[in-house]
Amino acid sequence: MKKYNWLFLFLVTFVGFSCNKELDLKPHKIYYDNFYQTGDDALSAVNAVYDVLGSVNQYCNYLWLIQDISSDDCNS
């Protein structure tokens, strides 16, 4: 039991002090020159993200299979 108490104390101490440096970071490298200037720029960025899903057949490719697995039809 004493071993578990020391282990717990060590883990709490390690987790408590390990993230201080990462929490104090300030955002950097924000470039307003190449950021979205208009609504069309934002729409183009969203379309580019969703285009990748369609080109690699990841978006709704196996949706029919997932629907059957979650029902009782998977045993029949």
Beta strands, then each sheet from edge to edge (+ up, - down):
end
